[in-house]
Amino acid sequence: MQPQDFATKEINTWCPGCPNFGISSSAKEALAELANEGKLDAKNTAMVTGIGCHGKIYDYINLNGFNGLHGRVLPVCLGVKLGNPNLTVVGFGGDGDTFDEGVSHFVHACRYNADMTMFVHINQVFALTTGQASAMTEKGFVDGSTPLGQGEKPLNSVLMALELGATFVARGYASDIPKLTELIIKANEHKGMSVVDILQPCVTFNKDYTHEFFQKNIYYLPDDYDRANRETAFKKSLEWDLKKIPLGIIYESDRPSYESQLPQLAEKPLIDKSLGREGINDLFHHFS
């Protein structure tokens, strides 16, 4: 397969120069490579998106999927995975979608460690609604919703994912398509909950954290970095405050996935279990 096989004919309405174009291109490159290596079946891959600029990616990548409500990407991903564990399940969310409306779902998705991947577009604002502060917005940010400046420190999403139990935690940069493609591939190959933060500076509504800022302050973890060391990963997660932002796989471990431990799924997927009218009546009788 070729990356263009995952393209659609929809007119793209992202702002000119939006780094979401880079994320979309990297996703298509990764999907094609995984499919060609026999590690992914496009027909058995489900994509879930939420509400926000990120959510438009649903229109631009040719996959089966579900465009859900604000903040509800991860529970839909989990429902899809439990309905059919044989599917590859990927979610796309914005930082507002994931860490404001959806923060409780993020907490438990990391705990459960279901075999699915969550890509979070980090632009540090609610860009679709013209730039209001999100839970990831830096302290002091001035906008119509925070005319005196954002008063609170932002959440540390990488630290949260580590503490809550995700078994693959990484950070990428939307404008480095080759590196981001590689990261997307590795996240999808991991068996367990993968969380990938993607720095995606908003060129329209966030003038504080720009490409220039990130290109000056990001760095890639070296090849000899021990990504199995959780203590080291915690230390790396705290480097943002030092204006030294690590990219790459920050932590990876092996832990049984949520769905692999459910006896109800051991024999066959739930979608293959047809109860019929008599079966449903038996269930009502059993629990009445």
Secondary structure, DSSP 4 states (H G I P E B T S, - for coil): --GGGGB-SPPP-SPTT-THHHHHHHHHHHHHHHHHTTS--GGGEEEEE-SSGGGGHHHHB-SEEEE--TT-HHHHHHHHHHH-TTSEEEEEEEHHIIIIITHHHHHHHHHHT-SEEEEEEE-SEETTTT-EE-TTPPTT--BTTBTT---SPPP-HHHHHHHHT-SEEEEEETT-HHHHHHHHHHHHHSSSEEEEEEE---TTT-SSS-HHHHHHHEEEPPTT--TT-HHHHHHHHTGGGGT-EEEEEEEE-----TGGG-GGGTSS-GGG---HHHHHHHHHHHH-
